[in-house]
Amino acid sequence: MQPKIDEPDEEHRRELRRNVFEITRLRMSGRIDEMMRYFARDVVVRYHGTKEGLFLPGVLHGRDAFKENIRLTDVNYEPLGGEVLAILVDGPKSSVRWRNSWRHRNSGRTATLDMAHFLYWRNGKVVEMFEYLDYHSWGRSAAEALIERDDPRPR
Amino acid sequence: MTNSEDFFSRPPPGLDRDEIRRRVELLARQPAENGDFAVVRDFCAQDVVCEFVGDKSRIPYAGRHFGVDALLNILRAINIDFAQSEQQIDDVIIDSGGVAAQASRAASISPISYASRMASSSN
C-alpha cells in the first residue's frame, strides 16, 4: 500500500529514494516503458537545458509527449553509463543529482553531463519534473568524465 | 547493485529545518549589495568542497575546488565578469543534512569584462 504522501516518515522517504534511483537506472538502460510507470499520465516536464546540444529548454505536457521526446533523443544519442551522486527526499518532493554519458550515433563523439532533476510526487507517481543540466564539454575533459555503460541493453 | 537506502541516507545536520532554509536563502542572495560574500565565509566550513560543472576549456573555474578561500575567489571572479540581480529561490528540498534548491538570477556580462575579452580575441 502506498504510504500517505503527507507523512514524511522514513519508510516513505526510502521508497521515494528507491523509485528515483530506479528511474535513473531504467532511463540509461533504455527500458522506457518500465520507467514511464513512475510518471502520471498528465505529468508536466520542464526542461532547463542549455541552448546548445540536444537537450533544449521547453515544457512538455503528458506522459506520451515525454516518452516521444526520449525516443527522439535516443534516435540520435546512445545512452552509456550513469552514476547517481545524491538523492534527496522532502515529503512529496525529491531531487536527484547524477552524471551520465552519451554517444552521438553518427559522429561517435561522447559527451558527459551532470544533471539535476526535481521530481514532485502524488499518489505514487511523478506529476511534475524539472530538468537542469551542465555539459562536461565534447573535448578532452568529456573523455575524462566519461562513464562507460554499466547496465546491459534490453534483449 | 548499489544499495540506495544505505548510500543515500544522510547524517543529521545539527540544524533545524528553519535555520537551514534561512541560510540557503541568505546564500542565494549573495553577493550582498556592497559586493561582499561574508555570508559564504560564515556558513561554509574552512575545508568546504565545491564543484562547478562545465566545459573546462571554456569555463576557467569548472572542476572541483577545496577550501573556502578558493570558493570565494571564484565567486568574486564571477561577480567581476557578470552583473547579477533578481536572485530568486523557487523551491528548496531539505533531507537531513542535504539541500537542493531551484534558484535563478539575472546575469549580464560586465562592460569591462566584455571589452577585455574583445581585446583578447583580437590579439
Interface residues (C-beta under 8 A of the other chain):
Chain A: R13 R14 R17 R18 F21 V84 A86 I87 L88 V89 D90 K93 S94 S95 R97 D114 A116 F118 F130 Y132 D134 Y135 H136 S137 G139 R140 S141
Chain B: T2 S4 E5 F8 R10 V53 G54 D55 K56 S57 R58 A62 D91 I93 I94 D95 G98 V99 A100 Q102
